[in-house]
Structure formats: C-alpha cells, structure tokens
C-alpha cells in the first residue's frame, strides 16, 4: 500500500499544527508497533516562501528582494509576542 501524499502550503500556525499533530500520531503508532496504521499515514511536503516557519507569528523581520515583491509574512508590522523564544 502506497501512503497518500499531502502538500501543506505555508508553515504558519495551521501548517505547524498539522505537522505537529501528524508527528505525534506517528510517534504513538511507532511506540505501539502498529505498522498497518503507520503505512496509512500521509507523506507530507511543506512549502513555505519565508526563510523559516511561523507565518503571521514570525518574530523577526525580513525583507525579500523577490521578483514578486514579497516584503514580510507578518500579520502587521508592529506584531511582537511575549512568548518563550
């Protein structure tokens, strides 16, 4: 059986949540030794245009000189969070 293929577009909060949930599920199935369920899990490729994950919650500011004119993936310019780094 070939596992399904999934593309995640953007590694913002929703993309990271999906990847994290899938990793937890995979770890649980490996611990249980459930090979049949492991084979059924999708193969995932994540596409992100920024240099790192985070999407609208990225704490760094980057400026791209891409031909598409992308300047930032932040929700708004003054977004700062007080979460752990």
Secondary structure per residue as TSV (DSSP state, phi and psi in degrees):
chain	resnum	aa	ss	phi	psi
A	1	X	-	360.0	128.7
A	2	X	-	-90.1	129.1
A	3	X	-	-68.3	150.5
A	4	X	-	-67.5	154.3
A	5	X	E	-105.3	137.7
A	6	X	E	-131.0	137.0
A	7	X	E	-109.5	127.5
A	8	X	E	-103.4	119.7
A	9	X	E	-96.6	107.2
A	10	X	-	94.1	132.1
A	11	X	-	-109.0	50.2
A	12	X	S	-85.0	-160.0
A	13	X	H	-55.1	-44.9
A	14	X	H	-69.9	-42.7
A	15	X	H	-62.9	-43.0
A	16	X	H	-65.5	-38.5
A	17	X	H	-61.9	-46.2
A	18	X	H	-60.7	-47.0
A	19	X	H	-63.7	-39.4
A	20	X	H	-66.4	-45.8
A	21	X	H	-61.1	-40.9
A	22	X	H	-65.6	-40.8
A	23	X	H	-64.3	-40.7
A	24	X	H	-63.8	-42.9
A	25	X	H	-63.0	-43.8
A	26	X	H	-61.5	-43.9
A	27	X	H	-62.4	-41.2
A	28	X	H	-64.8	-43.8
A	29	X	H	-66.4	-36.8
A	30	X	H	-64.7	-41.4
A	31	X	H	-62.4	-39.7
A	32	X	H	-76.9	-17.4
A	33	X	T	75.6	25.1
A	34	X	-	-85.8	83.4
A	35	X	H	-65.9	-38.0
A	36	X	H	-60.9	-43.5
A	37	X	H	-72.3	-34.3
A	38	X	H	-62.1	-40.7
A	39	X	H	-65.3	-28.9
A	40	X	H	-79.3	-15.0
A	41	X	S	-68.2	145.3
A	42	X	-	-73.7	155.1
A	43	X	E	-89.9	123.7
A	44	X	E	-113.2	136.6
A	45	X	E	-121.0	127.3
A	46	X	E	-106.9	129.8
A	47	X	E	-110.1	126.6
A	48	X	-	-139.5	131.2
A	49	X	S	-84.4	-22.2
A	50	X	S	-76.6	163.0
A	51	X	S	-70.3	-8.5
A	52	X	S	-158.0	173.1
A	53	X	S	-75.5	168.0
A	54	X	-	131.2	-30.6
A	55	X	G	56.8	-129.5
A	56	X	G	-67.7	-14.3
A	57	X	G	-100.8	14.1
A	58	X	-	-64.1	136.9
A	59	X	-	-93.0	-15.1
A	60	X	S	-94.6	161.2
A	61	X	-	-111.7	125.7
A	62	X	-	-126.3	149.7
A	63	X	-	-121.6	120.7
A	64	X	-	-99.8	145.1
A	65	X	-	-105.0	36.8
A	66	X	-	-67.6	157.4
A	67	X	T	-67.3	-20.6
A	68	X	T	-83.8	-2.2
A	69	X	-	79.0	13.2
A	70	X	-	-64.3	128.6
A	71	X	-	-111.6	-36.1
A	72	X	-	-162.7	151.7
A	73	X	-	-104.3	7.9
A	74	X	-	-70.6	151.3
A	75	X	S	-63.1	-43.5
A	76	X	S	-154.3	157.4
A	77	X	T	-60.3	-34.0
A	78	X	T	-95.2	19.3
A	79	X	-	-75.0	117.6
A	80	X	-	-133.3	142.1
A	81	X	-	-115.0	156.5
A	82	X	-	-106.3	22.5
A	83	X	S	-74.2	168.4
A	84	X	-	-65.6	147.2
A	85	X	-	-103.1	360.0
